[in-house]
């Protein structure tokens, strides 16, 4: 009887008669596919978790695509945790960016500057600490996180308002079903409970980002109660950090064909030591790190094999296998020998004062929502920018139209001047 009671929990798969199965209800709906630009291979972006370290390096990927004239070809952005902040900021700014031709100037003004201005001046962590009194009622720390994202960047934008030219996918982990749960413009849900429409749900982009970034033990699970799912069967939907299920952000893009994937892994590095001297806590942390390393290694091995199969078929002039994929994958600490054309005038270390192994140094920055110095913001953005250009120019050089771009990051002065210009425009209006 004791064993039976332990198995009879509310989580799918813990009872013998309740194993997870795909929802086959006709009421489960699929997300609408974006329209690909004519004559051009669409791009898909995958941004991993890793706190604001991931946010900033993913912003560097976006900046490179703007510099190279490729941003208009992005049709999918899938993200987890810190990468979801970048995803949301780009989605929020996308209509203005598209209206003004996807230029570096508008990307810097509407997307990059608001990001760096906040992260280099204030700490989101301490903003949450100061607002902790609000959680004395029904509000949770995850709700507080969503409100902070709205206050800083997202202006209570709803999922339904996302630009339909891109599939914006924010991934969380459903601890009830043990599956990847996705928030999109038209639908939300997972393969077990099915997908339902976001229409009239009032769900905000900030709630999707907060669910995607709700680190277990720090943030409470986000409960979705405003909508019902086709195969929910009375179970409560409870969401935590998407990195618990898949920290790569690539899972949502597995089935894509004829699309070039650019995937950034900004997760932290595994250190075999440094886990403290308390035996139980030390061993639990080490086991958690090993599980993360194993899951990401399996995902990385699979996608790299698919990339190589596509490249082999291209070089041999034969059709690629169905399972092959075009794309690149890199992490902040990735080492590679860039092409001579890319390396000319584009050093891996932007400044002579940077450490020799700048990738490892940046990958070891804390996985947090705390304040980052302006210099660290700039270095992380440059790292994402440099790696995107280095990998694309090495493996898919024909994808980049025209000459390779040069890096022109925002400076403190340009950020201040742009903010002042914006204030003056508002005062005049």
LUMVEX-567024 format. One record per residue (C-alpha): x, y, z; residue number from 1; residue in three letters. Coordinates in steps of 0.25 Angstrom, whole numbers. Layout:
% residues N
east = X	north = Y	up = Z	pos = NUM	code = ALA
...
END
This chain:
% residues 429
east = 0	north = 0	up = 0	pos = 1	code = UNK
east = 11	north = 9	up = 3	pos = 2	code = UNK
east = 18	north = 7	up = -11	pos = 3	code = UNK
east = 4	north = 9	up = -17	pos = 4	code = UNK
east = 2	north = 23	up = -10	pos = 5	code = UNK
east = 16	north = 27	up = -15	pos = 6	code = UNK
east = 13	north = 24	up = -29	pos = 7	code = UNK
east = -1	north = 31	up = -29	pos = 8	code = UNK
east = 5	north = 45	up = -31	pos = 9	code = UNK
east = -1	north = 56	up = -40	pos = 10	code = UNK
east = 11	north = 56	up = -50	pos = 11	code = UNK
east = 9	north = 47	up = -62	pos = 12	code = UNK
east = 18	north = 35	up = -63	pos = 13	code = UNK
east = 19	north = 33	up = -48	pos = 14	code = UNK
east = 6	north = 24	up = -47	pos = 15	code = UNK
east = 6	north = 10	up = -54	pos = 16	code = UNK
east = -7	north = 13	up = -62	pos = 17	code = UNK
east = -3	north = 27	up = -66	pos = 18	code = UNK
east = 9	north = 28	up = -75	pos = 19	code = UNK
east = 11	north = 40	up = -84	pos = 20	code = UNK
east = 5	north = 38	up = -98	pos = 21	code = UNK
east = 4	north = 48	up = -110	pos = 22	code = UNK
east = -9	north = 56	up = -110	pos = 23	code = UNK
east = -17	north = 51	up = -122	pos = 24	code = UNK
east = -29	north = 60	up = -120	pos = 25	code = UNK
east = -35	north = 67	up = -132	pos = 26	code = UNK
east = -36	north = 79	up = -124	pos = 27	code = UNK
east = -20	north = 80	up = -122	pos = 28	code = UNK
east = -16	north = 91	up = -132	pos = 29	code = UNK
east = -2	north = 93	up = -139	pos = 30	code = UNK
east = 5	north = 107	up = -140	pos = 31	code = UNK
east = 4	north = 114	up = -153	pos = 32	code = UNK
east = 17	north = 114	up = -161	pos = 33	code = UNK
east = 23	north = 127	up = -166	pos = 34	code = UNK
east = 24	north = 130	up = -180	pos = 35	code = UNK
east = 39	north = 128	up = -185	pos = 36	code = UNK
east = 45	north = 140	up = -193	pos = 37	code = UNK
east = 44	north = 137	up = -208	pos = 38	code = UNK
east = 57	north = 131	up = -214	pos = 39	code = UNK
east = 64	north = 131	up = -200	pos = 40	code = UNK
east = 67	north = 120	up = -190	pos = 41	code = UNK
east = 60	north = 124	up = -177	pos = 42	code = UNK
east = 68	north = 125	up = -164	pos = 43	code = UNK
east = 65	north = 119	up = -151	pos = 44	code = UNK
east = 71	north = 123	up = -138	pos = 45	code = UNK
east = 73	north = 115	up = -125	pos = 46	code = UNK
east = 77	north = 122	up = -112	pos = 47	code = UNK
east = 80	north = 114	up = -100	pos = 48	code = UNK
east = 79	north = 117	up = -85	pos = 49	code = UNK
east = 90	north = 123	up = -77	pos = 50	code = UNK
east = 85	north = 136	up = -70	pos = 51	code = UNK
east = 88	north = 149	up = -76	pos = 52	code = UNK
east = 101	north = 143	up = -81	pos = 53	code = UNK
east = 93	north = 136	up = -91	pos = 54	code = UNK
east = 84	north = 148	up = -93	pos = 55	code = UNK
east = 96	north = 157	up = -97	pos = 56	code = UNK
east = 103	north = 147	up = -106	pos = 57	code = UNK
east = 90	north = 144	up = -113	pos = 58	code = UNK
east = 89	north = 159	up = -116	pos = 59	code = UNK
east = 102	north = 158	up = -123	pos = 60	code = UNK
east = 97	north = 147	up = -132	pos = 61	code = UNK
east = 85	north = 157	up = -136	pos = 62	code = UNK
east = 95	north = 168	up = -138	pos = 63	code = UNK
east = 103	north = 160	up = -147	pos = 64	code = UNK
east = 91	north = 156	up = -155	pos = 65	code = UNK
east = 87	north = 171	up = -156	pos = 66	code = UNK
east = 101	north = 175	up = -160	pos = 67	code = UNK
east = 102	north = 164	up = -171	pos = 68	code = UNK
east = 88	north = 167	up = -177	pos = 69	code = UNK
east = 82	north = 154	up = -172	pos = 70	code = UNK
east = 73	north = 158	up = -161	pos = 71	code = UNK
east = 61	north = 159	up = -171	pos = 72	code = UNK
east = 62	north = 144	up = -174	pos = 73	code = UNK
east = 60	north = 140	up = -160	pos = 74	code = UNK
east = 47	north = 132	up = -159	pos = 75	code = UNK
east = 49	north = 124	up = -146	pos = 76	code = UNK
east = 54	north = 128	up = -132	pos = 77	code = UNK
east = 54	north = 117	up = -122	pos = 78	code = UNK
east = 59	north = 120	up = -108	pos = 79	code = UNK
east = 61	north = 116	up = -93	pos = 80	code = UNK
east = 63	north = 124	up = -81	pos = 81	code = UNK
east = 73	north = 135	up = -83	pos = 82	code = UNK
east = 72	north = 133	up = -98	pos = 83	code = UNK
east = 57	north = 136	up = -97	pos = 84	code = UNK
east = 60	north = 150	up = -92	pos = 85	code = UNK
east = 67	north = 152	up = -105	pos = 86	code = UNK
east = 56	north = 146	up = -113	pos = 87	code = UNK
east = 46	north = 154	up = -106	pos = 88	code = UNK
east = 53	north = 167	up = -108	pos = 89	code = UNK
east = 55	north = 164	up = -123	pos = 90	code = UNK
east = 40	north = 161	up = -124	pos = 91	code = UNK
east = 36	north = 173	up = -117	pos = 92	code = UNK
east = 45	north = 182	up = -126	pos = 93	code = UNK
east = 43	north = 174	up = -139	pos = 94	code = UNK
east = 31	north = 183	up = -145	pos = 95	code = UNK
east = 40	north = 195	up = -144	pos = 96	code = UNK
east = 52	north = 188	up = -149	pos = 97	code = UNK
east = 45	north = 182	up = -161	pos = 98	code = UNK
east = 39	north = 195	up = -164	pos = 99	code = UNK
east = 52	north = 202	up = -165	pos = 100	code = UNK
east = 59	north = 191	up = -173	pos = 101	code = UNK
east = 66	north = 183	up = -163	pos = 102	code = UNK
east = 78	north = 192	up = -163	pos = 103	code = UNK
east = 89	north = 191	up = -152	pos = 104	code = UNK
east = 85	north = 206	up = -148	pos = 105	code = UNK
east = 71	north = 202	up = -145	pos = 106	code = UNK
east = 75	north = 189	up = -138	pos = 107	code = UNK
east = 85	north = 196	up = -129	pos = 108	code = UNK
east = 74	north = 207	up = -126	pos = 109	code = UNK
east = 62	north = 198	up = -124	pos = 110	code = UNK
east = 68	north = 185	up = -118	pos = 111	code = UNK
east = 82	north = 186	up = -114	pos = 112	code = UNK
east = 82	north = 199	up = -107	pos = 113	code = UNK
east = 70	north = 197	up = -98	pos = 114	code = UNK
east = 77	north = 183	up = -94	pos = 115	code = UNK
east = 91	north = 188	up = -91	pos = 116	code = UNK
east = 85	north = 201	up = -84	pos = 117	code = UNK
east = 77	north = 193	up = -74	pos = 118	code = UNK
east = 87	north = 181	up = -71	pos = 119	code = UNK
east = 99	north = 190	up = -69	pos = 120	code = UNK
east = 92	north = 200	up = -60	pos = 121	code = UNK
east = 83	north = 192	up = -51	pos = 122	code = UNK
east = 82	north = 178	up = -45	pos = 123	code = UNK
east = 69	north = 170	up = -48	pos = 124	code = UNK
east = 72	north = 161	up = -37	pos = 125	code = UNK
east = 72	north = 173	up = -27	pos = 126	code = UNK
east = 59	north = 178	up = -33	pos = 127	code = UNK
east = 53	north = 165	up = -30	pos = 128	code = UNK
east = 58	north = 165	up = -16	pos = 129	code = UNK
east = 52	north = 179	up = -14	pos = 130	code = UNK
east = 39	north = 175	up = -19	pos = 131	code = UNK
east = 38	north = 162	up = -11	pos = 132	code = UNK
east = 28	north = 168	up = -1	pos = 133	code = UNK
east = 18	north = 166	up = -13	pos = 134	code = UNK
east = 19	north = 151	up = -12	pos = 135	code = UNK
east = 12	north = 151	up = 2	pos = 136	code = UNK
east = -1	north = 149	up = -5	pos = 137	code = UNK
east = -5	north = 140	up = -17	pos = 138	code = UNK
east = 7	north = 146	up = -26	pos = 139	code = UNK
east = 19	north = 137	up = -28	pos = 140	code = UNK
east = 33	north = 141	up = -30	pos = 141	code = UNK
east = 31	north = 136	up = -45	pos = 142	code = UNK
east = 20	north = 146	up = -46	pos = 143	code = UNK
east = 29	north = 157	up = -41	pos = 144	code = UNK
east = 39	north = 153	up = -51	pos = 145	code = UNK
east = 29	north = 154	up = -62	pos = 146	code = UNK
east = 25	north = 168	up = -57	pos = 147	code = UNK
east = 40	north = 172	up = -57	pos = 148	code = UNK
east = 42	north = 168	up = -71	pos = 149	code = UNK
east = 29	north = 176	up = -75	pos = 150	code = UNK
east = 34	north = 188	up = -67	pos = 151	code = UNK
east = 48	north = 188	up = -73	pos = 152	code = UNK
east = 45	north = 184	up = -88	pos = 153	code = UNK
east = 32	north = 177	up = -92	pos = 154	code = UNK
east = 21	north = 187	up = -88	pos = 155	code = UNK
east = 11	north = 176	up = -85	pos = 156	code = UNK
east = 11	north = 171	up = -100	pos = 157	code = UNK
east = 2	north = 159	up = -102	pos = 158	code = UNK
east = 6	north = 147	up = -109	pos = 159	code = UNK
east = -5	north = 149	up = -119	pos = 160	code = UNK
east = 2	north = 163	up = -123	pos = 161	code = UNK
east = 15	north = 156	up = -127	pos = 162	code = UNK
east = 19	north = 158	up = -142	pos = 163	code = UNK
east = 14	north = 147	up = -150	pos = 164	code = UNK
east = 25	north = 148	up = -160	pos = 165	code = UNK
east = 34	north = 140	up = -150	pos = 166	code = UNK
east = 30	north = 128	up = -141	pos = 167	code = UNK
east = 35	north = 133	up = -127	pos = 168	code = UNK
east = 36	north = 120	up = -118	pos = 169	code = UNK
east = 38	north = 121	up = -103	pos = 170	code = UNK
east = 41	north = 108	up = -97	pos = 171	code = UNK
east = 38	north = 104	up = -83	pos = 172	code = UNK
east = 38	north = 90	up = -76	pos = 173	code = UNK
east = 24	north = 84	up = -72	pos = 174	code = UNK
east = 27	north = 77	up = -59	pos = 175	code = UNK
east = 14	north = 70	up = -59	pos = 176	code = UNK
east = 16	north = 64	up = -73	pos = 177	code = UNK
east = 31	north = 64	up = -73	pos = 178	code = UNK
east = 31	north = 70	up = -87	pos = 179	code = UNK
east = 35	north = 83	up = -94	pos = 180	code = UNK
east = 24	north = 93	up = -93	pos = 181	code = UNK
east = 24	north = 104	up = -103	pos = 182	code = UNK
east = 18	north = 118	up = -104	pos = 183	code = UNK
east = 16	north = 124	up = -118	pos = 184	code = UNK
east = 7	north = 134	up = -124	pos = 185	code = UNK
east = -4	north = 125	up = -128	pos = 186	code = UNK
east = -3	north = 113	up = -119	pos = 187	code = UNK
east = 3	north = 108	up = -106	pos = 188	code = UNK
east = 4	north = 94	up = -100	pos = 189	code = UNK
east = 12	north = 81	up = -101	pos = 190	code = UNK
east = 11	north = 68	up = -108	pos = 191	code = UNK
east = 5	north = 61	up = -96	pos = 192	code = UNK
east = -7	north = 71	up = -92	pos = 193	code = UNK
east = -8	north = 76	up = -107	pos = 194	code = UNK
east = -7	north = 90	up = -112	pos = 195	code = UNK
east = -18	north = 101	up = -111	pos = 196	code = UNK
east = -21	north = 114	up = -116	pos = 197	code = UNK
east = -15	north = 127	up = -109	pos = 198	code = UNK
east = -27	north = 135	up = -114	pos = 199	code = UNK
east = -33	north = 143	up = -104	pos = 200	code = UNK
east = -24	north = 137	up = -93	pos = 201	code = UNK
east = -18	north = 150	up = -89	pos = 202	code = UNK
east = -5	north = 143	up = -87	pos = 203	code = UNK
east = 7	north = 152	up = -88	pos = 204	code = UNK
east = 21	north = 150	up = -95	pos = 205	code = UNK
east = 27	north = 154	up = -81	pos = 206	code = UNK
east = 19	north = 142	up = -75	pos = 207	code = UNK
east = 25	north = 133	up = -86	pos = 208	code = UNK
east = 39	north = 138	up = -83	pos = 209	code = UNK
east = 38	north = 137	up = -68	pos = 210	code = UNK
east = 33	north = 122	up = -69	pos = 211	code = UNK
east = 44	north = 119	up = -78	pos = 212	code = UNK
east = 54	north = 125	up = -68	pos = 213	code = UNK
east = 48	north = 120	up = -55	pos = 214	code = UNK
east = 60	north = 113	up = -49	pos = 215	code = UNK
east = 55	north = 102	up = -39	pos = 216	code = UNK
east = 57	north = 105	up = -25	pos = 217	code = UNK
east = 58	north = 120	up = -28	pos = 218	code = UNK
east = 45	north = 123	up = -35	pos = 219	code = UNK
east = 32	north = 116	up = -33	pos = 220	code = UNK
east = 26	north = 108	up = -44	pos = 221	code = UNK
east = 17	north = 116	up = -53	pos = 222	code = UNK
east = 3	north = 111	up = -53	pos = 223	code = UNK
east = -6	north = 112	up = -66	pos = 224	code = UNK
east = -20	north = 113	up = -62	pos = 225	code = UNK
east = -26	north = 123	up = -72	pos = 226	code = UNK
east = -27	north = 112	up = -83	pos = 227	code = UNK
east = -31	north = 98	up = -84	pos = 228	code = UNK
east = -23	north = 88	up = -93	pos = 229	code = UNK
east = -29	north = 77	up = -101	pos = 230	code = UNK
east = -23	north = 65	up = -93	pos = 231	code = UNK
east = -21	north = 72	up = -80	pos = 232	code = UNK
east = -30	north = 62	up = -73	pos = 233	code = UNK
east = -32	north = 71	up = -60	pos = 234	code = UNK
east = -17	north = 72	up = -58	pos = 235	code = UNK
east = -10	north = 85	up = -54	pos = 236	code = UNK
east = 0	north = 91	up = -64	pos = 237	code = UNK
east = 12	north = 95	up = -56	pos = 238	code = UNK
east = 24	north = 101	up = -63	pos = 239	code = UNK
east = 39	north = 103	up = -59	pos = 240	code = UNK
east = 52	north = 107	up = -67	pos = 241	code = UNK
east = 52	north = 101	up = -81	pos = 242	code = UNK
east = 67	north = 97	up = -78	pos = 243	code = UNK
east = 62	north = 86	up = -69	pos = 244	code = UNK
east = 57	north = 79	up = -81	pos = 245	code = UNK
east = 66	north = 84	up = -92	pos = 246	code = UNK
east = 75	north = 95	up = -90	pos = 247	code = UNK
east = 79	north = 96	up = -105	pos = 248	code = UNK
east = 66	north = 102	up = -110	pos = 249	code = UNK
east = 67	north = 93	up = -122	pos = 250	code = UNK
east = 56	north = 83	up = -119	pos = 251	code = UNK
east = 45	north = 92	up = -125	pos = 252	code = UNK
east = 53	north = 93	up = -138	pos = 253	code = UNK
east = 56	north = 78	up = -140	pos = 254	code = UNK
east = 46	north = 76	up = -152	pos = 255	code = UNK
east = 50	north = 88	up = -160	pos = 256	code = UNK
east = 56	north = 85	up = -174	pos = 257	code = UNK
east = 62	north = 95	up = -185	pos = 258	code = UNK
east = 65	north = 104	up = -173	pos = 259	code = UNK
east = 79	north = 108	up = -168	pos = 260	code = UNK
east = 80	north = 107	up = -153	pos = 261	code = UNK
east = 89	north = 116	up = -145	pos = 262	code = UNK
east = 90	north = 111	up = -131	pos = 263	code = UNK
east = 97	north = 117	up = -119	pos = 264	code = UNK
east = 100	north = 109	up = -106	pos = 265	code = UNK
east = 103	north = 119	up = -95	pos = 266	code = UNK
east = 102	north = 109	up = -84	pos = 267	code = UNK
east = 112	north = 109	up = -73	pos = 268	code = UNK
east = 125	north = 100	up = -73	pos = 269	code = UNK
east = 126	north = 88	up = -65	pos = 270	code = UNK
east = 137	north = 88	up = -54	pos = 271	code = UNK
east = 140	north = 75	up = -47	pos = 272	code = UNK
east = 144	north = 82	up = -34	pos = 273	code = UNK
east = 138	north = 94	up = -27	pos = 274	code = UNK
east = 126	north = 88	up = -22	pos = 275	code = UNK
east = 128	north = 91	up = -7	pos = 276	code = UNK
east = 132	north = 81	up = 4	pos = 277	code = UNK
east = 118	north = 78	up = 9	pos = 278	code = UNK
east = 117	north = 63	up = 4	pos = 279	code = UNK
east = 102	north = 62	up = 1	pos = 280	code = UNK
east = 101	north = 76	up = -6	pos = 281	code = UNK
east = 114	north = 75	up = -13	pos = 282	code = UNK
east = 110	north = 61	up = -19	pos = 283	code = UNK
east = 96	north = 66	up = -23	pos = 284	code = UNK
east = 102	north = 78	up = -30	pos = 285	code = UNK
east = 112	north = 70	up = -37	pos = 286	code = UNK
east = 101	north = 60	up = -41	pos = 287	code = UNK
east = 92	north = 71	up = -47	pos = 288	code = UNK
east = 104	north = 77	up = -55	pos = 289	code = UNK
east = 107	north = 63	up = -61	pos = 290	code = UNK
east = 93	north = 61	up = -65	pos = 291	code = UNK
east = 93	north = 74	up = -71	pos = 292	code = UNK
east = 106	north = 71	up = -78	pos = 293	code = UNK
east = 101	north = 58	up = -83	pos = 294	code = UNK
east = 88	north = 63	up = -89	pos = 295	code = UNK
east = 94	north = 75	up = -96	pos = 296	code = UNK
east = 105	north = 66	up = -101	pos = 297	code = UNK
east = 95	north = 56	up = -107	pos = 298	code = UNK
east = 88	north = 68	up = -114	pos = 299	code = UNK
east = 101	north = 74	up = -119	pos = 300	code = UNK
east = 106	north = 61	up = -125	pos = 301	code = UNK
east = 93	north = 58	up = -132	pos = 302	code = UNK
east = 92	north = 72	up = -139	pos = 303	code = UNK
east = 107	north = 72	up = -143	pos = 304	code = UNK
east = 105	north = 59	up = -150	pos = 305	code = UNK
east = 93	north = 65	up = -157	pos = 306	code = UNK
east = 101	north = 77	up = -161	pos = 307	code = UNK
east = 113	north = 69	up = -166	pos = 308	code = UNK
east = 103	north = 60	up = -175	pos = 309	code = UNK
east = 97	north = 73	up = -181	pos = 310	code = UNK
east = 111	north = 78	up = -184	pos = 311	code = UNK
east = 116	north = 65	up = -190	pos = 312	code = UNK
east = 104	north = 65	up = -199	pos = 313	code = UNK
east = 106	north = 79	up = -203	pos = 314	code = UNK
east = 121	north = 77	up = -206	pos = 315	code = UNK
east = 118	north = 64	up = -214	pos = 316	code = UNK
east = 107	north = 71	up = -222	pos = 317	code = UNK
east = 96	north = 61	up = -217	pos = 318	code = UNK
east = 83	north = 63	up = -210	pos = 319	code = UNK
east = 85	north = 62	up = -195	pos = 320	code = UNK
east = 78	north = 51	up = -187	pos = 321	code = UNK
east = 64	north = 55	up = -181	pos = 322	code = UNK
east = 70	north = 56	up = -167	pos = 323	code = UNK
east = 82	north = 65	up = -170	pos = 324	code = UNK
east = 82	north = 79	up = -167	pos = 325	code = UNK
east = 89	north = 92	up = -171	pos = 326	code = UNK
east = 94	north = 101	up = -160	pos = 327	code = UNK
east = 105	north = 104	up = -149	pos = 328	code = UNK
east = 106	north = 101	up = -134	pos = 329	code = UNK
east = 115	north = 108	up = -125	pos = 330	code = UNK
east = 117	north = 111	up = -110	pos = 331	code = UNK
east = 123	north = 123	up = -104	pos = 332	code = UNK
east = 136	north = 115	up = -101	pos = 333	code = UNK
east = 136	north = 109	up = -115	pos = 334	code = UNK
east = 150	north = 109	up = -121	pos = 335	code = UNK
east = 152	north = 109	up = -136	pos = 336	code = UNK
east = 162	north = 113	up = -147	pos = 337	code = UNK
east = 154	north = 124	up = -155	pos = 338	code = UNK
east = 157	north = 126	up = -170	pos = 339	code = UNK
east = 167	north = 137	up = -174	pos = 340	code = UNK
east = 156	north = 145	up = -180	pos = 341	code = UNK
east = 149	north = 146	up = -167	pos = 342	code = UNK
east = 161	north = 147	up = -158	pos = 343	code = UNK
east = 166	north = 160	up = -165	pos = 344	code = UNK
east = 162	north = 171	up = -157	pos = 345	code = UNK
east = 153	north = 163	up = -148	pos = 346	code = UNK
east = 161	north = 158	up = -136	pos = 347	code = UNK
east = 155	north = 147	up = -127	pos = 348	code = UNK
east = 159	north = 156	up = -115	pos = 349	code = UNK
east = 154	north = 170	up = -118	pos = 350	code = UNK
east = 164	north = 177	up = -109	pos = 351	code = UNK
east = 179	north = 174	up = -106	pos = 352	code = UNK
east = 176	north = 175	up = -92	pos = 353	code = UNK
east = 166	north = 163	up = -92	pos = 354	code = UNK
east = 171	north = 150	up = -87	pos = 355	code = UNK
east = 177	north = 140	up = -97	pos = 356	code = UNK
east = 165	north = 130	up = -95	pos = 357	code = UNK
east = 154	north = 140	up = -95	pos = 358	code = UNK
east = 143	north = 130	up = -99	pos = 359	code = UNK
east = 146	north = 122	up = -86	pos = 360	code = UNK
east = 146	north = 135	up = -77	pos = 361	code = UNK
east = 133	north = 139	up = -83	pos = 362	code = UNK
east = 127	north = 125	up = -82	pos = 363	code = UNK
east = 130	north = 125	up = -67	pos = 364	code = UNK
east = 123	north = 138	up = -64	pos = 365	code = UNK
east = 111	north = 136	up = -54	pos = 366	code = UNK
east = 98	north = 130	up = -59	pos = 367	code = UNK
east = 90	north = 140	up = -53	pos = 368	code = UNK
east = 80	north = 152	up = -55	pos = 369	code = UNK
east = 90	north = 161	up = -47	pos = 370	code = UNK
east = 96	north = 174	up = -53	pos = 371	code = UNK
east = 107	north = 172	up = -63	pos = 372	code = UNK
east = 118	north = 183	up = -65	pos = 373	code = UNK
east = 118	north = 190	up = -78	pos = 374	code = UNK
east = 131	north = 184	up = -82	pos = 375	code = UNK
east = 125	north = 170	up = -80	pos = 376	code = UNK
east = 113	north = 174	up = -88	pos = 377	code = UNK
east = 121	north = 178	up = -99	pos = 378	code = UNK
east = 130	north = 166	up = -99	pos = 379	code = UNK
east = 119	north = 156	up = -99	pos = 380	code = UNK
east = 112	north = 163	up = -110	pos = 381	code = UNK
east = 125	north = 163	up = -118	pos = 382	code = UNK
east = 127	north = 148	up = -115	pos = 383	code = UNK
east = 113	north = 145	up = -120	pos = 384	code = UNK
east = 116	north = 154	up = -133	pos = 385	code = UNK
east = 130	north = 148	up = -135	pos = 386	code = UNK
east = 126	north = 133	up = -134	pos = 387	code = UNK
east = 114	north = 135	up = -143	pos = 388	code = UNK
east = 122	north = 141	up = -154	pos = 389	code = UNK
east = 134	north = 132	up = -152	pos = 390	code = UNK
east = 125	north = 119	up = -153	pos = 391	code = UNK
east = 117	north = 124	up = -165	pos = 392	code = UNK
east = 129	north = 129	up = -173	pos = 393	code = UNK
east = 136	north = 115	up = -170	pos = 394	code = UNK
east = 124	north = 106	up = -173	pos = 395	code = UNK
east = 114	north = 114	up = -181	pos = 396	code = UNK
east = 122	north = 125	up = -187	pos = 397	code = UNK
east = 112	north = 127	up = -199	pos = 398	code = UNK
east = 101	north = 130	up = -189	pos = 399	code = UNK
east = 107	north = 144	up = -186	pos = 400	code = UNK
east = 104	north = 154	up = -197	pos = 401	code = UNK
east = 115	north = 164	up = -200	pos = 402	code = UNK
east = 127	north = 166	up = -192	pos = 403	code = UNK
east = 128	north = 161	up = -178	pos = 404	code = UNK
east = 124	north = 172	up = -168	pos = 405	code = UNK
east = 132	north = 179	up = -157	pos = 406	code = UNK
east = 128	north = 181	up = -143	pos = 407	code = UNK
east = 122	north = 194	up = -138	pos = 408	code = UNK
east = 117	north = 192	up = -124	pos = 409	code = UNK
east = 109	north = 203	up = -116	pos = 410	code = UNK
east = 118	north = 211	up = -107	pos = 411	code = UNK
east = 114	north = 218	up = -94	pos = 412	code = UNK
east = 113	north = 231	up = -102	pos = 413	code = UNK
east = 104	north = 226	up = -113	pos = 414	code = UNK
east = 95	north = 220	up = -103	pos = 415	code = UNK
east = 93	north = 233	up = -95	pos = 416	code = UNK
east = 92	north = 241	up = -108	pos = 417	code = UNK
east = 81	north = 232	up = -113	pos = 418	code = UNK
east = 73	north = 232	up = -100	pos = 419	code = UNK
east = 74	north = 247	up = -100	pos = 420	code = UNK
east = 69	north = 248	up = -114	pos = 421	code = UNK
east = 57	north = 239	up = -111	pos = 422	code = UNK
east = 54	north = 247	up = -99	pos = 423	code = UNK
east = 54	north = 260	up = -107	pos = 424	code = UNK
east = 45	north = 254	up = -118	pos = 425	code = UNK
east = 35	north = 250	up = -107	pos = 426	code = UNK
east = 35	north = 264	up = -101	pos = 427	code = UNK
east = 33	north = 270	up = -115	pos = 428	code = UNK
east = 22	north = 261	up = -118	pos = 429	code = UNK
END
